[in-house]
Amino acid sequence: MHQALFDAIQSQPKNYQEREDFVEIFAKFGVSEEEFMAVFDASGFRKISKVEEQVKATGDRIKAYRLTGVPALIVNGKYKIGVRDAGGFANMIKIANFLIEKERAAMQAAK
């Protein structure tokens, strides 16, 4: 389901804003609308996964980071690195590793 959800959301992000928008994707994998809603609405499921809280928090972080595409990396909530800005995927990873080490050093120095 992960890849199917990722592909759908990436291809048409504005079409997947509410829980009802996901019913069709799950239906392709044999999950009826009733089953999907029953599991999504189950108090135990919501309590364990806190789906709505996590979705909202993730959306808020994406807006705050001003992410416009994937892949993108955020290092310690401070640095945003995109493939295009870095000049390619390999450079993005190099920059991320550099910033991670910088943040680790700063955290060690603060102890």
C-alpha positions in Angstrom: 0.0 0.0 0.0 2.9 2.4 0.7 4.0 2.7 -2.9 0.4 2.9 -4.2 -0.3 5.7 -1.7 2.9 7.5 -2.4 2.4 7.3 -6.2 -1.2 8.6 -6.0 -0.4 11.5 -3.6 2.7 12.5 -5.6 0.9 12.5 -9.0 -2.2 14.4 -7.8 -1.6 15.8 -4.3 -4.7 18.1 -4.3 -6.9 15.1 -4.9 -5.9 13.5 -1.6 -6.8 15.8 1.2 -9.5 14.0 3.2 -9.8 10.4 4.3 -12.6 9.8 1.8 -10.2 10.6 -1.0 -8.2 7.4 -0.2 -11.1 4.9 -0.5 -10.5 4.3 -4.2 -6.9 3.5 -3.7 -7.7 0.9 -1.1 -10.5 -0.5 -3.2 -7.9 -1.4 -5.9 -6.4 -3.7 -3.2 -9.7 -5.3 -2.3 -10.6 -3.2 0.7 -14.3 -2.0 0.5 -15.3 1.5 1.5 -17.1 0.1 4.5 -14.0 -1.8 5.7 -11.7 1.2 5.1 -14.0 3.6 7.0 -14.5 1.0 9.8 -10.8 0.6 10.4 -10.0 4.3 10.0 -12.8 5.3 12.4 -12.0 2.5 15.0 -11.2 4.2 18.2 -8.4 1.7 18.9 -6.8 2.4 15.5 -7.0 6.1 16.0 -5.7 5.9 19.5 -2.7 3.8 18.6 -1.8 5.6 15.3 -3.1 9.1 16.0 -3.6 9.2 12.2 -5.3 12.6 12.1 -2.8 14.2 14.4 0.2 12.9 12.4 -1.3 13.9 9.1 -2.0 17.4 10.4 1.5 17.7 12.0 3.2 16.5 8.8 1.2 18.9 6.7 2.1 21.7 9.0 5.8 20.8 8.8 5.7 20.6 5.0 4.2 24.1 4.9 6.7 25.4 7.4 9.6 23.9 5.4 8.1 25.1 2.1 8.7 21.8 0.5 7.8 21.8 -3.2 9.0 18.4 -4.3 10.6 15.1 -3.5 13.1 13.9 -2.7 13.9 16.5 -0.1 15.7 16.2 3.2 15.4 18.3 6.4 18.4 18.2 8.7 17.6 18.7 12.4 14.7 21.0 11.5 17.1 23.7 10.3 18.3 22.9 6.8 16.2 22.0 3.7 18.0 20.2 0.9 16.4 19.5 -2.4 17.9 17.6 -5.4 17.6 20.6 -7.7 19.2 23.0 -5.2 22.0 20.6 -4.5 22.8 20.0 -8.2 21.8 16.4 -8.1 21.0 13.5 -5.8 24.6 12.6 -5.0 25.3 16.2 -4.0 22.2 16.3 -1.9 23.5 13.3 0.1 26.9 14.9 0.5 25.4 18.1 1.7 23.1 16.2 4.1 26.0 14.2 5.5 28.0 17.4 6.0 25.1 19.2 7.8 24.4 16.1 9.9 28.0 16.0 11.1 27.9 19.8 11.8 24.7 19.4 13.9 26.2 16.4 15.8 29.3 18.4 16.6 27.2 21.3 17.8 25.2 19.0 20.0 28.3 17.4 21.5 29.8 20.9 22.2 26.6 21.9 24.0 26.8 19.0 26.4 
